[in-house]
Amino acid sequence: MKFNLKYDVNFSKSEVNFLDVKIKLINGKLQTDVFTKATDAHFFLRFNSCHPKHSKIGLLKSQFLRIRRICSDNSIFKKRANEFKLYFQNRDYPLRDIEFAINFASATDRNSLLNKTNKIANDRVPCVVSYHPSITRLPSIIYKNYKNIIENSNLDYLQKAFPEPPMVAYKQPPNLKNKLIQTDIFKVKVKKQISTTNHKCNRSRCKLCPIFNESSNFTNCISKKSITIRNGGNCTTSNCIYAITCNDCKYVNIGQTGRMLSDRIAGHRSDIKLSKLGNEKAIETAEHFKNFNHSGFNVTLLDHNSNWNINDRLFFEDLYIAKLKSLSPNGMNNRHNDIVKYFYKAI
């Protein structure tokens, strides 16, 4: 493979270029100016592109503030600002917005731009959505309805989680560039297949396999509520939500665990055994088998996610309790917290 590379060496005793700064020595003093390469076409983001309006205004401000920061002389700043004004006009930016950005940069003290600024901490919860021109009113809708939602919910945890209105943050939606161009041309992307069916691990000593349901859906026979399993797994899956169904009465208990599912079910077996021997600290599952003298049960994996933390698992546990209506008297679950009550009304 032949490469036709050309190197240019520039030497000067009066000026030097570094990144986007041109430094000149004039009458014993250093003067700074904006430096751009000859190959720079100034292809800024087009104004009619599918991006939020504030991103385009932010681009204008940042570019003219950059010129203001680099140029040590006001006359040089005005000259460069007029050049960039034409660049932005060629990218269909409104003249009013360009001049507003130029005036904003002109009114800004250059010394303040040369000093490092500390960002103000923002603790607002982000609401991340893919950008689309039709949802530009979403921030105002959230802001207008935030107070009514918080005051009428009567849920303390909701007020603690959202002391201020959520901050809408846009993420880039899929586009042709992402679809057609790969960063690494030698890397073949293989789409990971997500199984929606549970399957046994088939380990030789696994005690969960004989009672593990290989299925793609689950039904609470008491409440008649059903769900489709989104993420299938097996006995070794961790960070998951599961259902225990009594073989005798078909009552269901929804649980969560960060451990391997087979280890958690082994814990349930131990609890049931100890409760029948007189342990007074039996949890709801063991209490059911003790009170009704039932013995056998089967297990279904409902959902899992390797990135979940304890709060995530508790949230989805409550969600599935509500979806399957497994609270007593339709199941073994007896936790009546605010989230479950809310989901019960909403679902």
C-alpha positions in Angstrom: 0.0 0.0 0.0 1.4 3.4 -1.1 0.8 6.6 0.8 1.1 10.0 -0.8 1.8 12.1 2.2 3.0 15.7 2.1 4.4 17.6 5.1 4.7 21.4 5.3 7.2 23.0 7.7 6.5 26.6 8.6 9.1 28.7 10.3 8.8 32.3 11.6 10.5 34.5 14.1 7.4 36.7 14.6 4.5 34.3 14.9 3.5 30.8 15.8 0.3 28.8 15.5 -0.9 26.5 18.3 -4.3 24.7 18.1 -6.8 27.5 17.2 -4.6 30.4 18.4 -2.2 32.5 16.3 0.4 34.2 18.5 2.2 37.2 17.0 5.1 39.3 18.4 4.4 43.0 17.5 6.6 45.8 18.9 7.8 43.5 21.7 4.3 42.6 22.7 2.3 39.3 22.2 -0.9 39.6 20.2 -3.3 36.7 19.8 -5.7 35.9 17.0 -7.9 33.1 15.8 -6.1 30.5 13.7 -7.9 28.3 11.2 -6.3 25.8 8.8 -6.6 26.3 5.0 -8.6 23.1 4.8 -11.2 24.2 7.4 -14.5 24.6 5.5 -16.5 25.9 8.5 -19.3 23.4 8.0 -21.2 24.3 11.2 -24.4 22.6 12.1 -27.1 23.7 9.7 -29.9 25.8 11.2 -32.6 23.7 9.6 -31.2 20.4 11.0 -33.2 18.3 13.4 -31.7 19.7 16.6 -33.1 21.6 19.6 -33.2 25.4 19.0 -31.1 26.0 22.1 -28.3 23.9 20.7 -28.1 26.1 17.7 -28.2 29.3 19.7 -25.6 27.8 22.0 -23.3 27.0 19.1 -23.5 30.7 18.0 -22.7 32.0 21.5 -19.9 29.5 22.1 -18.1 30.3 18.8 -18.3 34.1 19.2 -17.2 33.8 22.9 -14.3 31.7 21.7 -13.3 34.5 19.3 -13.7 37.0 22.0 -11.5 35.0 24.4 -8.7 34.4 21.8 -8.5 37.8 20.2 -6.4 40.2 22.4 -7.5 43.3 20.4 -11.0 44.6 19.8 -10.3 45.4 16.2 -9.2 41.8 15.5 -12.3 40.5 17.3 -14.6 42.6 15.1 -12.8 41.4 12.0 -13.0 37.7 12.9 -16.6 38.1 14.1 -17.6 39.5 10.7 -15.9 36.5 9.0 -17.7 34.0 11.2 -20.9 35.9 10.6 -20.7 35.0 6.9 -19.9 31.4 7.7 -23.0 31.1 9.8 -25.2 32.9 7.2 -24.0 30.3 4.7 -25.4 27.6 7.1 -28.8 29.4 7.0 -28.6 30.9 10.5 -30.9 34.0 10.9 -29.1 37.3 10.9 -30.9 38.3 14.1 -29.6 35.4 16.0 -26.0 35.9 14.7 -26.0 39.6 15.7 -27.4 38.8 19.1 -24.5 36.3 19.7 -22.0 38.9 18.5 -23.4 41.6 20.7 -23.5 39.2 23.7 -19.8 38.3 23.1 -18.8 42.0 22.7 -20.5 42.9 26.0 -18.7 40.1 27.9 -15.5 41.1 29.7 -12.5 39.2 28.1 -10.8 38.8 31.4 -13.8 36.8 32.8 -13.5 34.5 29.8 -9.8 33.8 30.5 -10.5 32.8 34.1 -11.7 29.2 34.9 -15.3 29.1 36.0 -16.9 26.6 38.3 -20.1 25.0 37.1 -23.1 25.4 39.4 -24.2 22.0 40.8 -27.6 20.9 39.6 -29.4 18.2 41.5 -32.6 18.2 39.4 -33.5 14.7 38.2 -33.0 14.4 34.4 -35.8 13.2 32.2 -33.9 11.8 29.2 -35.9 11.5 25.9 -34.9 11.2 22.2 -35.3 14.5 20.5 -38.1 15.2 18.1 -39.5 18.6 16.9 -42.9 17.5 18.1 -41.9 17.3 21.8 -40.4 20.8 22.2 -43.2 21.7 24.6 -42.4 18.9 26.9 -40.3 21.0 29.4 -43.1 23.5 29.8 -45.7 20.8 30.2 -43.7 19.1 33.0 -43.1 22.5 34.7 -46.8 23.5 34.6 -48.1 20.2 35.9 -45.3 19.4 38.4 -46.9 21.2 41.3 -50.3 19.6 40.8 -48.8 16.1 40.5 -46.7 16.5 43.6 -49.5 18.0 45.8 -52.2 15.6 44.7 -50.1 12.4 44.9 -49.9 12.4 48.7 -46.7 10.2 48.3 -43.8 11.4 50.5 -41.3 9.5 48.5 -42.4 11.3 45.3 -41.8 14.7 46.9 -38.4 13.6 48.2 -37.4 12.2 44.8 -38.5 15.3 42.9 -38.0 18.4 45.1 -37.8 20.4 41.8 -39.3 19.7 38.4 -37.4 17.1 36.3 -35.0 18.6 33.8 -35.7 17.5 30.3 -32.5 16.3 28.6 -32.5 15.3 24.9 -30.5 12.5 23.4 -29.7 12.0 19.8 -32.2 9.7 18.0 -30.9 7.1 15.5 -29.9 8.7 12.2 -28.5 7.6 8.8 -24.9 8.4 9.8 -25.1 6.0 12.8 -26.7 3.3 10.6 -24.4 3.6 7.6 -21.0 4.5 9.2 -19.0 2.4 11.7 -16.2 3.9 13.8 -14.2 0.7 13.4 -14.5 -0.6 9.8 -13.0 -3.9 10.8 -15.4 -4.6 13.6 -18.5 -6.6 12.7 -21.4 -5.7 15.0 -23.4 -8.8 16.0 -26.8 -8.0 17.5 -27.2 -9.7 20.8 -30.3 -11.9 20.8 -32.3 -11.5 24.0 -34.2 -14.6 24.9 -37.8 -14.1 26.0 -38.1 -17.8 27.2 -36.9 -19.1 30.5 -34.7 -22.3 30.3 -33.1 -24.6 32.9 -29.4 -24.4 33.5 -29.0 -28.2 33.4 -26.2 -28.2 35.9 -25.8 -31.7 37.3 -26.5 -30.7 40.9 -28.9 -27.9 40.4 -31.9 -28.3 42.7 -33.9 -25.6 41.0 -34.1 -27.2 37.6 -36.8 -29.7 38.5 -39.2 -27.0 39.6 -38.1 -24.2 37.2 -40.7 -23.2 34.6 -39.4 -23.0 31.0 -41.9 -20.5 29.7 -42.4 -17.2 27.9 -45.4 -16.0 29.9 -46.8 -16.3 33.4 -50.3 -16.3 34.9 -51.6 -15.8 38.4 -54.3 -18.5 38.5 -56.1 -16.8 41.4 -56.3 -13.2 40.0 -56.3 -14.4 36.3 -53.7 -11.7 35.5 -51.0 -12.6 33.0 -47.7 -11.1 31.7 -45.3 -11.8 28.9 -41.7 -12.4 30.0 -39.5 -9.8 28.4 -36.1 -11.1 29.5 -35.7 -14.8 29.8 -33.0 -16.5 32.0 -32.2 -19.6 33.9 -31.4 -20.9 37.4 -28.1 -19.0 37.5 -29.6 -15.6 36.6 -29.0 -12.9 39.2 -30.5 -9.4 39.8 -34.0 -10.6 39.1 -37.7 -10.7 39.9 -39.2 -14.2 40.4 -42.6 -15.8 41.2 -43.1 -18.8 43.5 -46.4 -20.7 42.9 -47.8 -23.1 45.4 -48.5 -26.4 43.8 -51.5 -27.1 46.2 -53.4 -23.8 46.0 -51.8 -21.9 43.1 -51.1 -18.9 45.3 -48.3 -16.7 44.0 -45.5 -14.8 45.8 -43.4 -12.3 43.9 -39.9 -11.7 45.2 -36.6 -10.1 44.2 -32.9 -11.0 44.7 -29.5 -9.7 43.8 -28.1 -13.2 44.2 -28.2 -16.2 41.8 -31.8 -17.4 41.6 -31.0 -20.9 42.6 -29.3 -19.6 45.8 -32.3 -17.5 46.7 -34.8 -20.4 46.2 -32.5 -22.5 48.4 -33.0 -19.9 51.1 -36.8 -20.1 50.6 -36.6 -23.9 51.1 -34.6 -23.4 54.3 -37.2 -20.8 55.6 -40.1 -23.2 54.9 -38.3 -26.0 56.7 -37.5 -23.9 59.7 -41.0 -22.3 59.9 -42.5 -25.8 60.1 -40.1 -26.6 62.9 -41.4 -23.6 64.9 -39.4 -20.6 63.7 -41.4 -17.5 64.5 -39.5 -15.2 62.1 -40.9 -16.8 59.0 -41.3 -14.6 55.9 -44.5 -14.5 54.0 -43.7 -17.4 51.7 -42.7 -19.7 54.5 -45.6 -18.6 56.6 -48.0 -19.6 53.8 -46.6 -23.2 53.6 -46.6 -23.4 57.4 -50.2 -22.2 58.0 -51.7 -24.4 55.2 -49.3 -27.3 55.6 -48.5 -27.1 51.9 -45.2 -28.4 50.5 -44.4 -28.2 46.8 -43.9 -25.1 44.7 -42.5 -24.1 41.3 -40.5 -21.1 40.2 -40.8 -18.7 37.3 -38.2 -16.0 36.4 -40.2 -12.8 35.5 -37.5 -10.2 34.7 -33.8 -9.4 35.3 -31.3 -6.7 34.5 -27.6 -6.9 35.4 -27.5 -3.1 36.0 -30.2 -3.0 38.7 -29.5 -2.0 42.2 -31.5 -2.8 45.3 -33.9 0.2 44.7 -34.5 -0.9 41.1 -35.3 -4.4 42.2 -37.7 -3.3 44.9 -39.4 -1.0 42.4 -39.9 -3.7 39.8 -40.9 -6.2 42.5 -43.8 -3.8 43.5 -44.6 -3.3 39.8 -45.0 -7.1 39.2 -47.0 -7.5 42.4 -49.4 -4.9 41.1 -49.5 -6.4 37.5 -50.2 -9.9 38.7 -52.4 -8.8 41.7 -50.5 -11.1 44.0 -51.4 -9.2 47.2 -53.4 -11.1 49.8 -56.1 -12.4 49.3 -55.1 -13.1 45.7 -51.5 -14.2 46.6 -48.9 -14.5 49.3 -47.5 -11.0 49.2 -48.5 -8.7 52.1 -46.5 -5.6 51.5 -48.9 -2.7 51.1 -46.5 0.2 50.6 -47.4 3.5 48.7 -45.8 2.3 45.5 -47.9 -0.9 45.4 -51.1 1.0 46.2 -50.3 3.5 43.4 -49.7 0.7 40.9 -52.8 -1.2 42.0 -54.9 1.9 41.1 -53.0 2.7 37.9 -52.8 -0.8 36.4 
